Amino acid sequence: MLVMEKDPTGTPEYAFELSGGRLCLDFVNTVTGDRTGAVRERMASYGSLVAWARQAGAIDDAHGRRLLTEARRRPADAEATHRDALSLREALYRTFLAAAQGATPRHDDVALASDFLGRALSHRRIAPGGTSCCRLVWDDPAGALDAPLWRVAASAAELLTSDEDLARVRVCGLHETGECSWLFVDATRAGTRRWCSMRDCGNRAKARRHYARARGD
C-alpha cells in the first residue's frame, strides 16, 4: 500500500516499511515485489534515498535537508551516488539471500560491500560521552552525498560478521511463489518467523490458507 509522509520541506514522500530488523536489510527492502519477476522501485532517485535514510533513522531531518540542498547544487553527483546506492543494495541483497539459503555469497558482491565499508570507516570517530566514557560517531563533511551509504555499509558489516545474527536472516516465505524478496532478521525465540510483515505478506498467505481450507484443497 502506498503511504505518504512529508519530508523536512513538507513535500509528500513514500513511507518505507522498516521491518527488516537491521538498517542494511531495510535498505535492501526498498523494492516491492520479488526480484525474480516484476518489482516496483521505491528508491528511484537520490531524493528517495535521503527519504529512506531519514525514515530509517540513519540521518536526522537537518542532515537530510543539507543533503537535498547539496543534491540540487550538484545533480550529476547526486545521480552518481544514487547509482552507487542501487549497486550496493543489490550486492547486499544477493549476499544476504545467499546467507539465508545456506549458500556462498559472490566474491564480487562481498568485495563491493567491503569497498563501501572502507569509505565508511574513514568517517568514523570516537567522541566523549554515551553510557561509557566514549561513543562512536559519524564525521559528515559538508557535501558528502554518500553519507547515508556509510551507515548502510557499517550495518551490513556488523551483521555479516556476526555468526549468531546472520544465522537468523530469512527471506520472506512468499519468495517461494515469486511475490516477495524481502529479507529480515528472525528475532523470535523459536526462530519460526516466515513473513517479512504479517500486515502484508503474512495476511496474504493466511487468506490463501483459509481459502484453500474452505475449498477442501
Beta strands, then each sheet from edge to edge (+ up, - down):
strand 1: 4-6
strand 2: 12-14
strand 3: 31-33
strand 4: 39-41
strand 5: 124-128
strand 6: 134-138
strand 7: 169-171
strand 8: 183-185
sheet 1: 1+ 2-
sheet 2: 3+ 4-
sheet 3: 5+ 6-
sheet 4: 7+ 8-
end
